[in-house]
Amino acid sequence: MIDQVPHSDDSSGDVRHDEPPGSTAAAQPSQPSERPLVVDVRNLWVRYGRMVAVKGIELQIPQGEVFGFIGPNGAGKSSTIKVLATLQRSFEGTARVNGVDVRVDPTAVREQMGYVPDFFGVYEDLTAREYLHFFAAAYRIERGRRESIVNDVLELTDLTNKIDAQVDTLSRGMKQRLSLARVLLHDPELLLLDEPTSGLDPRARIEVRELLKALTEMGKTILISSHILHELSHLCTRIGIIEAGEMVAQGSMNDIYRQLSLLRVVHVQLANRSPELLDRLREVDGVASVEEQVDRIAIQLHEEQTSVEDLHDALMEQGARIRMFQPEAMDMETAFMKLTQGKTA
């Protein structure tokens, strides 16, 4: 049992759409790894009244992966997560957690996952200790084991010194960490995190991000949604960009950049810079342009043709004496802006 509102018993999934259920989003998921799938979503459609919130999403997440779900508010991120959390029973398509259909056996799914919504529940009259013991009992953890498990999750989330603090006295960042402590009580394999850093100050965001890194090292499978793009690029093994209910791109950051044919910029300082050398560099395979700047040159590179490492070797072959060679980090903001148009479902 987890901290969530009751759902209706409507499991019919009788939903009609403006588009045929067989039509899927243009972006196809990259091939799953050899690891077993923890999340397996096929042709998912979710409708609220006349509004179609999710339109044929395909999503497979193998064991141990951190998948970032990126999109503007209203794009369909939360609706997809609620299906996996067994909170959204009216949908078409299939959604499975570790092979268990969320519609057929929601109780078994809840035992394998933990869901952190983008808001904190109303438990302000409890202390952190009481809050966690309440949920340990709800998870049916044996009474004799509860104290040690509560202490373990408090230590993991760095809240041990707040064990007797009233929940309503905690900062928003501490409440988010307490929410993570709650869902870790029963040691779930899958974590569903809906905007876990929303509204946090910079320090609290860093603390939550470091906690998520620790959970990744523990082998947890994580689906995390956010519109704070740069945070997910450093945390996630793969990302999916969703807009107006459709997955417009899915894969690693390198996959998405190749899909968009975005150029990598490499900054180079040369000890023997000359017009003749720059002309030769412009002829190197994969080089789109060479821009002269005050103290360096900026090379735009098609990585699908030439890797950054091969570019370095090509510069040496052309007689370049390199003082600095610095590729720019992939910019998720650029990918997001190019892929989306600011639409919602």
C-alpha positions in Angstrom: 0.0 0.0 0.0 1.3 3.4 -0.8 0.5 7.0 -0.2 -2.1 7.7 -2.9 -5.8 8.5 -3.3 -8.2 5.6 -3.9 -9.0 4.8 -7.5 -12.3 3.8 -9.0 -13.0 0.2 -9.9 -13.5 1.1 -13.5 -11.1 -1.2 -15.3 -12.9 -1.5 -18.5 -10.5 0.9 -20.3 -13.4 1.7 -22.7 -12.0 4.9 -24.2 -12.6 6.3 -27.6 -10.1 8.6 -29.4 -9.9 11.2 -32.0 -7.3 9.1 -33.7 -7.2 5.3 -34.2 -5.5 3.4 -31.4 -3.3 1.8 -33.9 -1.5 5.0 -34.8 1.5 5.7 -32.7 3.8 8.6 -32.1 6.4 9.2 -34.7 9.2 8.7 -32.3 10.0 5.0 -31.7 11.8 3.8 -28.6 15.4 2.7 -29.0 16.0 -1.0 -28.8 15.8 -2.3 -25.2 18.9 -3.8 -23.6 19.3 -7.4 -22.7 18.3 -6.7 -19.1 14.7 -7.6 -18.2 12.1 -4.9 -18.7 10.8 -3.4 -15.5 8.4 -1.0 -17.3 6.7 -2.1 -20.5 4.1 0.4 -21.9 2.5 -0.4 -25.3 0.3 1.9 -27.3 -1.0 3.8 -24.2 -3.9 6.2 -24.6 -5.5 8.2 -21.8 -8.5 10.5 -22.1 -10.2 12.9 -19.8 -13.6 13.7 -21.2 -13.0 15.0 -24.7 -9.3 15.7 -24.1 -6.8 13.0 -25.2 -3.9 13.4 -22.7 -1.7 10.5 -23.9 -1.7 9.3 -27.5 -0.2 6.0 -28.3 3.0 6.2 -26.1 5.5 3.3 -26.3 7.9 3.1 -23.4 10.2 0.3 -22.3 12.6 0.7 -19.4 15.0 -2.1 -18.5 16.2 -3.0 -15.0 18.6 -0.5 -13.4 17.9 2.3 -15.9 17.1 5.9 -15.1 14.6 7.2 -17.6 13.9 11.0 -17.8 10.5 12.0 -18.9 10.6 15.6 -20.2 7.9 17.9 -21.4 5.9 21.0 -20.6 3.0 21.1 -18.2 0.0 19.3 -19.7 2.1 17.2 -22.1 1.0 13.8 -20.6 3.9 13.0 -18.2 1.8 12.7 -15.0 -1.0 10.8 -16.8 1.5 8.2 -18.0 3.1 7.9 -14.5 -0.4 7.6 -12.9 -1.2 4.6 -15.1 2.0 2.9 -13.9 1.2 3.9 -10.3 -2.3 2.2 -10.7 -4.0 5.5 -10.1 -5.4 5.9 -13.6 -7.5 2.9 -14.4 -9.3 4.1 -17.4 -6.9 3.8 -20.4 -6.3 1.8 -23.5 -3.2 -0.1 -24.4 -1.1 -2.2 -22.0 1.2 -1.2 -19.1 3.2 -3.7 -17.2 5.6 -3.6 -14.2 7.9 -6.6 -14.1 5.5 -8.4 -16.4 2.5 -7.7 -14.2 -0.4 -5.9 -15.9 -1.3 -2.8 -13.9 -5.0 -3.2 -14.7 -5.2 -7.0 -13.9 -3.2 -7.0 -10.6 -2.7 -3.5 -9.3 -1.9 -4.8 -5.8 1.0 -6.8 -7.0 2.3 -3.8 -9.0 2.1 -1.6 -5.9 4.3 -4.0 -4.0 7.1 -3.5 -6.6 7.0 0.2 -7.0 7.1 3.5 -5.1 5.3 6.6 -6.3 6.3 10.1 -5.3 3.8 12.7 -6.7 4.6 16.4 -7.2 2.9 17.3 -4.0 3.2 16.2 -0.4 0.3 14.4 1.4 -1.6 16.0 4.3 0.1 14.4 7.3 1.3 17.6 9.1 0.2 16.5 12.6 2.7 13.6 12.6 6.4 13.5 13.3 8.7 12.1 10.7 9.0 9.0 12.9 5.3 8.5 13.2 4.8 9.2 9.5 7.3 6.5 8.5 6.0 4.0 11.0 2.5 4.5 9.8 3.5 3.7 6.2 5.7 0.8 7.4 2.6 -0.7 8.9 0.6 0.0 5.7 3.3 -1.8 3.7 2.7 -4.8 6.1 6.3 -4.7 7.3 6.8 -6.9 10.4 6.6 -4.9 13.6 10.0 -6.1 14.8 11.7 -4.9 11.6 10.1 -1.5 11.4 12.4 0.4 13.7 15.6 -0.6 11.9 14.1 -0.1 8.4 12.8 3.4 9.4 16.3 4.3 10.7 17.9 3.0 7.5 15.8 5.1 5.1 16.2 8.2 7.4 20.0 7.7 7.2 19.9 7.2 3.4 17.8 10.4 2.9 19.9 12.3 5.5 16.9 13.0 7.8 18.1 11.2 10.9 18.3 14.4 12.9 14.7 15.2 11.9 13.1 12.0 13.1 11.1 13.7 15.9 10.3 16.9 14.0 6.7 17.7 13.0 6.2 17.1 9.3 4.7 20.6 8.9 7.9 22.2 10.2 10.1 20.6 7.5 11.2 22.6 4.5 9.8 21.6 1.0 13.1 19.9 0.2 13.0 17.9 3.4 9.5 16.9 2.7 10.5 15.6 -0.7 13.3 13.6 0.9 10.8 12.3 3.4 8.5 11.2 0.5 11.4 9.3 -0.9 12.1 7.7 2.5 8.5 6.6 2.6 8.5 4.9 -0.8 11.8 3.1 0.0 10.4 1.4 3.2 9.4 -1.7 1.3 12.5 -1.7 -1.0 10.7 -1.3 -4.3 12.5 -2.1 -7.6 10.8 0.7 -9.5 10.6 4.4 -8.4 8.1 6.7 -10.2 9.0 10.3 -9.4 6.8 13.0 -10.7 8.6 16.4 -10.7 10.6 15.6 -7.5 12.6 18.8 -7.6 9.7 21.1 -8.5 9.6 24.2 -6.3 12.9 23.4 -4.5 15.6 25.9 -4.0 19.0 25.2 -5.6 20.5 23.6 -2.5 17.5 21.3 -2.0 17.6 20.3 -5.7 21.2 19.3 -5.4 20.5 17.3 -2.3 17.6 15.4 -4.0 19.7 14.9 -7.1 22.5 13.4 -5.1 20.0 11.1 -3.3 18.8 9.9 -6.7 22.3 9.1 -7.8 22.7 7.0 -4.7 19.5 5.1 -5.5 20.8 4.5 -9.0 24.0 3.0 -7.6 21.8 0.7 -5.5 20.3 -0.6 -8.8 16.9 1.0 -8.6 15.0 1.5 -11.8 13.7 5.1 -11.9 11.2 6.9 -14.1 11.5 10.6 -13.3 9.6 13.4 -14.9 10.7 17.0 -15.0 10.8 20.2 -17.1 14.1 21.2 -15.6 16.0 19.8 -18.5 19.7 20.2 -17.6 19.2 18.2 -14.3 18.0 15.1 -16.2 20.7 15.2 -18.8 23.3 14.5 -16.0 21.2 11.9 -14.2 19.4 9.8 -16.8 20.7 7.0 -19.0 17.9 7.7 -21.5 15.2 10.4 -21.9 11.9 10.7 -23.6 10.6 14.1 -24.8 6.8 14.3 -24.8 4.5 17.0 -26.2 0.7 17.1 -26.5 0.5 13.5 -25.4 3.0 12.1 -28.0 6.6 11.0 -27.6 8.5 13.1 -30.1 11.9 11.6 -29.3 13.4 8.9 -27.1 16.9 7.6 -26.5 20.2 8.6 -25.0 21.3 12.2 -25.5 23.6 11.1 -28.3 20.7 9.3 -29.9 18.6 12.4 -29.9 21.3 14.6 -31.2 22.0 12.2 -34.1 18.3 12.1 -34.8 18.1 15.9 -35.0 21.4 16.2 -36.9 22.5 18.7 -34.3 26.1 19.8 -34.5 28.7 19.4 -31.8 30.8 22.5 -31.3 34.5 21.9 -30.5 36.6 24.8 -29.2 40.3 24.6 -30.2 43.3 26.8 -29.5 46.2 26.4 -31.9 49.8 27.4 -31.5 50.3 27.6 -35.3 47.0 29.1 -36.4 47.1 30.3 -40.0 44.7 30.9 -42.9 46.2 27.9 -44.8 45.7 25.5 -41.8 42.1 26.7 -41.2 41.3 26.0 -44.9 42.7 22.5 -44.6 40.6 21.9 -41.4 37.5 23.0 -43.3 38.1 20.1 -45.6 38.2 17.5 -42.8 35.4 14.9 -43.1 32.4 15.9 -40.9 33.5 19.5 -40.3 30.5 21.8 -41.1 32.3 25.1 -40.4 35.4 26.6 -38.8 34.7 29.9 -37.1 37.6 32.2 -36.1 37.3 33.8 -32.7 39.7 36.0 -30.7 41.7 33.3 -28.9 40.4 30.1 -30.5 38.5 28.5 -33.3 35.0 27.0 -33.0 34.6 23.9 -35.2 31.0 22.7 -35.9 31.1 18.9 -36.3 28.7 16.3 -37.7 29.3 13.5 -35.2 27.5 10.9 -37.3 30.3 11.4 -39.8 33.3 12.0 -37.6 33.6 11.5 -33.8 35.2 14.1 -31.5 38.2 11.7 -31.0 38.7 11.3 -34.7 38.5 15.1 -35.2 41.4 15.4 -32.8 43.4 12.9 -34.7 42.6 14.7 -38.0 43.8 18.0 -36.6 47.1 16.4 -35.7 47.4 14.9 -39.1 46.9 18.3 -40.7 49.9 19.6 -38.7 47.9 21.4 -36.0 49.7 22.1 -32.7 46.9 22.0 -30.2 46.9 24.0 -27.0 43.3 23.4 -26.1 40.7 20.9 -27.4 37.3 21.3 -25.7 34.0 19.8 -27.0 30.9 21.6 -25.7 28.6 19.5 -23.6 25.4 18.3 -25.3 22.7 20.9 -24.6 19.3 19.4 -23.8 17.7 22.8 -24.0 18.6 22.9 -27.6 17.2 19.5 -28.3 14.0 20.3 -26.4 13.3 23.5 -28.2 14.0 22.0 -31.6 11.7 19.0 -31.0 8.8 20.8 -29.4 6.5 23.6 -30.3 5.1 24.5 -26.9 1.8 22.6 -27.5 -0.1 20.7 -24.8 -2.6 18.0 -25.1 
